[in-house]
Amino acid sequence: MVIKRKEFLQIGSLATASLMLPKFLKAFEKPMMVPQGNKVIVVIQLSGGNDGLNTVIPVTNDIYYKGRPKLGIQKKDALLVTDEVGLNPALTAFKGLYDDGSLGILNSVGYPNPDRSHFRSMDIWHSASASNEYVNTGWVGRYLDAQCKGCDKPTQAIEMDDVLSLALKGEESKALALKDPAKLYNTSNSKYFKDITGSHQAGEETVDYLYKTMSETISSAEYIYNQSKTHPTGQAYPNTGLGKDLKTIASLIFSDINTKVYYVSLGSFDTHVAQEGQQKRLFTELNDAVKAFTDDLKKNGRFDDVLMMTFSEFGRRVAQNASGGTDHGTANNMFLIGGGLKQKGVLNAMPDLSDLNEGDLKHKVDFKNVYATVLNKWLAADDKTILGKKFDYLNFI
């Protein structure tokens, strides 16, 4: 069977997936038991710019209610965590996590000279770069690069998606993007793709690379699929996109696969119009999936080993717009969830709504300090090399 370069480049999902396959998956030919204490991070990206002020609500702030006469969430409706702070009514599981000491809320997170473009701001968060820098690798990808040096069994990362985000692309190593281990396995083992790889003869360098990575996918997809079945979770999860993704992640955490970083997205939170209903729907999906996931981790003795972190590329403006929504803003809050938190609750001051930058919140915490903390304290990595400079650590872990 002969296939031309042009035809090869038109191959669909498997070619895409194989380009994202980390080379080191071949290293895991023998099962490795992953004991308790193996630290894992699960990143939940709230795509589209989530409105942080209607997520963590300043329930006694008159400026908030003046700027949002219809959109503001009243104190009586919020899930109060302090006398002055409430959570969105849809986030009941997050209130439960707050009450049992496994939720941290970090306010006013952002970066200097913020960009209000979805794509540019997301690139900045993914690459951990300054707003005037353009970097083509991501912070998790560079973590993979750093961990692979001198390691016979390097760690890995998995994104629950069909396309790999910049955050997980390194110079040498890349995470694997997949929605379903079984689907990747079935696709990679089809006769069509096996015939393609079996008929290839060395030739053009680019095509050789594509064949090589696809061949690696075929040999590794079976391993990932089998590992995902080693300890399948018995927990009931919501039948939603995020519910299914977190169920797969839980089964992999309970298996013998030595994955350190899982990455998943939910959106869109770009609520210019009719924000209340859209945010409620998305928060309900987030809340129910996180409830099932954290319950699962607790029952299986892994809650102390898993750190969950949410972020969005920017927040929204303080004042509502004329369409029942909010427009692109700047700084935002982050949720930190896990049994291993050293600081819990509201970790810093709520945003100062009396001190705005042309109607937008001012950031008080650079998100790269969060990354540095996670890399150094949780993943035991060289954060300075990965991020390109030294950032101060925070105390939540």
N, C-alpha and C positions, 0 to 999 in steps of 0.2 A: 504494500500500500504506500503510495507516494503522495505527499501533501506539500503544496507550495507554501512559501513563506507568507504570502498574502492570505491564503486560506487559513493558515495556522493562527494568524493574528486575529482572525474573525471568530475563533473558537470562543464560546461563551463562558459560562460560569466557572468551569474548572480551570481554564487558563487564568482567569482573574484570581481565583483562590490560590492557585499554585504560585503566582507571583508573590503572594503574601506569606507563603510558607516559610517559617524559620528553618534554616539549615539544620539546626541542632535537634530537631525532632528525631532524627535518625539515631541520636545518642540514647534514646529511651527504648531500646529493644528488649531489655529485661525489666520487669516490673520493679518499681521502687516504692517501698512502703513510706508513706508520708505521715510521720507521727504528729501528735498534738504538739503545738508550738511552732509549726511551720507557718510563718506569717504570710497572709494573703491580703491584697487590697482589691476592692471592687469599686470602680469608678462609675458613677451614674451621671451622665451628661444630660442636662436639661436643655435641649437644643431650642434655640429661637429667642433667648433672652427672657428668662422667667422674671416675673414681677416680685422682687424680694420683699417689698413693703406689704404686700398682701399675702406673703408667706409667713414671715415673722413680723407680727403686727404691733406697732407702738400704740397700744390701746388707750393711753392717756394723753396722747399728743394732739393738741388742737390744730397744729399746722397740718398734720396728716389728714384730719377730717375736713379742714377747710379746703385743702387741695383736691379732696376726693369726696364731694358731697353725696354722690350716689354710689361710688365704687368702694368707698372706705368700709371696712368690716368692723361692725360695732363690737364693743367690749363684751356685751352679753352673748354674742354669737361666736366669739373667738374661744379657742381652747387655751385657757390661761395657764402659763407656766410660772409667771411671777405677777405681782400686782400691776406691772407696767407692760408686760410682754405677753402676747398670745400667739398661738399658731392658727393657721388657716383651718376652718372647721372640717375640711376634708381629711386633715392629717391626724386622725385619731390614733393611729399606730405610733406616730412620731411623739405624740403626747405620752403614750404609754412608755416609750423608750426613754423619754425625758424623766418620767417619774421613777423608772427603775435604775437611773444613773448611767444609761448607755447612749445618751445623745449629747453632742456638743453643737452649739450654734455659734458660728463665727461671723460677725457682722462687718460690713463695709470693706469687703475684699475686692480688690481690683488691681490697677496698675497705673503708673503715671502717664499722662497724655493719652487718655483713653480714646479708642476708635469706636464709632457707632455702627460700623458696617458689620453685619453678621459674619461674613466670610473672613474679613481681616481680623476682627477681634477673636474669632475662634482660632485662627492661625496663631495668634499671639499666645493664647492659652495653651494650645497644643504644643507649640515649639518652645514655650517658656522663654520667649525673647522679649526684648524691649519693643515699644511700639514703633520705633524707627528702624528696627532691624528686620531683615527677611531671612529666615532660616528654613531649610528644607528637611530638617529632621525633627523628630518629636522628643519630648522629655522621657517618655517610656521607652522609645526606640533607642535613645542614647543610654538609658539604663541597661537595656539588653546588650548593647555593644560593650559597655563597661564590664558587665558580669561575665561576658563570654571570654574575656581575655584570661588565658591560663586555666580555664575551667574545662574539665572533661565532661561534665554534665551541666551545661549552662541552664539557667532558668529561662522561663518563657512567658509570653503574654498572649491572651486570646481576646479578640473583640467579637462580640455577638452581633455581627452584621455581615452583609454581603460585600461591603467595600471597606478597606482598611483606612482608618483615619490617620492624619499626619502625626498625631500624638504617638503612635505606635510604630513609626518608621525610623529606623536607625540607619547609619551609614553601611554597616555590615549585616546587622540582624533586623528582622522585621517580625512583628507578631503575626498570628494567623487569624484571618477573618472568616467566621463561619456562623451560620444561623442554627444549624442542626448537624451534629456529628454523623447521624445516620444518613442524611441526605448527601453530605460530602463523601461518605464512604460508598454509597450506592452509585453516585455519579462517577467517582474516580475509578471504580471497578467495572464500569461498563466496557463492553467489547470494543466500542468505538475508540475510546481513549487508550486502551491497552494496545490496539492495533497501531495507533499513531506512534506511541513510544517505541513499540517493537520494531517498526520499520525505519526509524530514524538513522541516518548516517551522518557522521560529522561533516560539518560544512561551515556555513556562515556563523560567526561568533554569536550574534544576537539570537539566532534561531537555536543554536546549540544550548544557550543559556535557558531559553524557554522550555526546550525539551527536558533539560536537566531538572528544572524546578518542577515541571509537571510529573516527571518520574518520581521525584521525592514525595510529591503529594500522594501519588498512588500508593507508595510503600508506607506512608505515615498515616494516611486516613484510616486505615484499618486499626492501627494502634490506638488512635484517639477514640474511635468508635467503641472499641472493646473496653478501653479504660472507662468510658462514660457509663458503661453497663456494670462495672465492677461493684459499685455500691449505689445503685439507683435510689433516689430519695423516695420515701413513701408519703411525704407531706403533700397535702392538697394545695395546689397553687391556682390562682385565678387563670382563666382561659383568655389571657390578654397577651400582647406582644411582650411586655416586660415580665409578666408572670412566667411565660414559657422560657424566656431568657434566663431569669434567675433560677428557675428549676434546673435547667441544664448546668448552670454554674455550680449550684449546690451539689449535683451529682458528681461533677468533676472535682470539687473540693474534697468530697468524701472518698474519692478514688485514689489510685496510686500515681496520678499524673502530677508532676512537680511544677505546676503553674503558680506563679506569684502574683500576676496582675490580670484581672478581668475588667473588661471595659464594655459598657452598654449605654445606649442612648434612649431618651424619651422626648417626644416633642410632637408638634411645634408649640412653643410657648410665646410665639410672636403675636401677642394679643393687642393689636391696634384697635380691634373692633370686638364688642361683646365679650370682654375679658372674663367676666364672672363665670359664665357657663363653660368656656373653654378651659380655664384654669381649674375649675372644679372637676371637670371630666378627667384631665390629666393627673391631677393630684389624687383622685380616687384610684386610678390605675397604679400610680406610684405607691400610694399608701397600702393598698391591698397586697401588692407584690412584695413590698418590703416586709410587711407583717408576716407573710408566709415564709419568706426567706430567713428572717431573724428567728422566728420560732423553730424553723428547721435546724439552724445552726446551734441553737441552744439545746435542743433535744439530742443532738449528735455530739455535743461537747466541743464544738468548734467556734463558738461565738467569741471567745477571748482571742482567737487567732486571726479573725477576719476584721479588717477595718473597711468600712464603707464611707465613701466621700461623694457628695453631690456638688456640682458646679454648673453655672450657666455663663455664656460668653459675655453677658453684661446684664444689668438690671433694667428697670424702666424709670421714666421720669416721675418725679414726685406727684405732679398734678395729673389728674385724669384728662383725657382729650374729649372732644365733642361726640365721639362715637362709642362711648361706653368702654373705652379701653385706655391703654397707656402706650406712649411712644418710647423709642430706644433711649436708654439711659446709660449709666456708668456702673458704679460700685454695686455690690450685691452681697447676699449672705451665702454661706455654705453650711451644709449639715455634715457632721462627722458622727458615725455610728459604730459601736463595737463594745465588746466586753472588756477590752484592754485600754480604754481611755483613762488617762490620768487626771484630766480636767474635764468636767462635765457641766451641763447646763449652758447658760448664756455666758460665753467666754470673754466677751468684751462689750464695750458700750454700744448701745443702739445708735443708729445713724443720727447725726445732728441735723435736724431738718431746719434749724435756724441759720445754718452756715452751709449754703449751697453754692455750687458753681454754675451760674446761669440756669438754675432750676434743677440741677443734677446733684446727686450725692457725691461727696468727696471720699475717695478711698483712704482707708487708714491702715490696711494690711495688704501688702503686696502678695499676690497669689503664689509667687515664687518662694516665699517663706514657707508656705504650706507644703509645696513640693519638696523643698529642702528637708523639712521636718519628716515627711513620709519616707523619703529616700534614705535619710541617715538613720532615723530612729526606728523605723518599722522594717525597711528592707535591707538595712545594714549595708548601704551602698555609698560610694564616694560622690556625694551630692555636688561638691565643688567642681569636679571634673565634668559631671553630667550637665550641670546648669551653666557652666562657664565662669562662674564667680561664686564667692561665698555669700550666702544669705543667712540671716539670723534664724535660729530655730524657735518654734513655738513650743508650748508646754502641754499640748493636749495628749501627747503620747511620750 
